[in-house]
Amino acid sequence: MDIARAPDSETGETSDAPAPAEPSRPQPVAPAAPSLGGKVRSAARWSLINTVVLRLGNFATGIVLARFALGPAEWGVYGIAQTVLLVLLSANELGVGLAIVRWEGDARRFAPTVLTLSTLSSGLLYVALFAAAPTVAGLLGSPDAVGVLRVMCVCVLIDGVAQVPGGFLTREFAQGRRMVIDGLNFVLGTAVTLLLAFEGWGAMSFAVGAVVGNVVTLIGCALAAPGTLRFGWDSEQARALLRFGLPLAGASLLALAVVNVDTMVVGATLGNVSLGFYVLAFNISGWPVRIISEAARRVSFAGFSRLAGSPQALAQGFSRALGVLITGTVPLCVLLAGLAEPVIRLVYGTQWTPAAAALPWLMALGLIRIGAELAYDCLVAVGQRRSLFLVQGLWLVALVPVLLLAAHLGGIVGVSQGHVLVAGGLVVPVFLVALDRGGIGLGRIAKACAWPFLGGAVMAAIVLGLQPRFGDGRLALVAVGVIALAAYTVCVLPSRDFLRGVEPRRGRHRLVAPVPSAQQDMR
């Protein structure tokens, strides 16, 4: 069970120039070289394969655990521990790890300082969590989660050390090597989780499995990026790295809080059983996000960073990347939303059917999250950190009171509806304004989303019209899905040239510049 996560371009310094005392400020990078497209496509291909294989494996593991080993209460405890872990991971290295990916030139000059900073900060975070675990678990309505929290959050320490070698793999678009590492993480971590779960360890089985898997990832990254686990310290480098990283860590912390505050609200107000149903529904809604968006995000930040010096190329790249992601995600979201109850009953069993009521709303939220995460990477790459703070801060401030009220009025369904209300009604418009200020206009975004949204509406009408007639059997669900997907394909055909990156020109087609995300090879 996996867990989640220069020489200045204007100075003309060469890679063998004397190393400066501190890493240079992130500067706009010149427009992408022709070789960038090949690197991105290769990395995107490996990243997609990696993500799909791992998510299918996690999906199968979750089915086994939910059917035969763990009940809603255990899933609720796991959800609390996972939420706390993700929040800590968002800030454990103070954002300095992104400097390994972002800066041009030889990042090994300041990598030892990055490693020291990230290790120290993650160690302090873990010590604080270990001491505060009883209080945190009590506030979140899950006093039984203390031990699970303390064990699972050991991953914070491991992740702090792994930031530098993992960052070099991302920087080099080495997603083939990363796939091997993540595969070993999954196999060993999942084996431990299953063994302990069937031995009666409950939610603790997730925690121990996560630690084992992350140890494997650390060892694998260190072997795949040799020489990067070297500690060092330079005060001037540290100050420059913190100036770069702290705003990003703050924005990342706000983003994780936005995604996970609902778990805290449900756990504190509705109890572990309701939280277990909600966590299951939320995890199902995350399938499209994890399979498609996660694969793209492993290359999108590095790619956007290389296009940041050319506003036109960046706008073109972002719109196409968004179009590809939305086109691939909409049909999954529509099918899971329209067939929520029969799918959950068929896959997980009748004891989990209360989760189905929340799933359609969470699928809408998942679709919004995909666009928001890509926009987040783009805004980071172009240096609009202030905009990120404002967007994420506004999102969180608006979300907390809405979710608290919604939980009391409508249970887990109310929480899901509150999420969509805030995200769609408030946050999406603010993100659009931020992107427009970064040179990505509303017209480009509308062009990327128009055909997929039309196809999604047609799919929804077909699913809602046919499912009551066909029934809930396996063959009936497959038939409804095939018909709906066929209709969706017809609807999005007019956008195929845009998604492939070709534009008509004097009766012929020309290939447009490569974009930094999952592209032709992914779709």
Buried (B, 14 or more C-beta within 10 A) or exposed (E): BBBBBBBBBEEEBEEEEEBBEBBBEBBBBBBBEEEBBEBBBBBBBBBBBBBBBBBEBBBEBBEBBBEEBBBBBBBBBBBBBBBBBBBBBBBBBBBBBBBBBBBBBBBBBBBBBBBBBBBBBBBEBBEEBEEEBEEBBEEBBBEBBBBBBBBBBBBBBBBBBBBBBBBBBBBBBBBBBBBEBBBBBBEBBBBBBBEBBBEEBBBBBBBBBBBBBBBBBBBBBBEBBEEBBEBEEBEEBBEBBBEBBBBBBBBBBBBBBBBBBBBBBBBBBBBBBBBBBBBBBBBBBBBBBBBBBBBBBBBBBBBBBBBBBBBEBBBBBBBBBBBBBBBBBBBBBBBBBBBBBBBBBBBBEEEBBBBBBBBBBBBBBBBBBBBBBBBBBBBBBBBBBEBBBBBBBBBBEBBBEBBBBBBEEBBBBBBBBBBBBBBBEBBBEBBBEBBBEBBBBEEBBEBBBBBBBBBBBBBBBBBBEBBEEBEBEEEBBEBBBEBBBEBBEEBBEEBEEBBBBBEEEEEEEEEBBBBBBBBBBBB
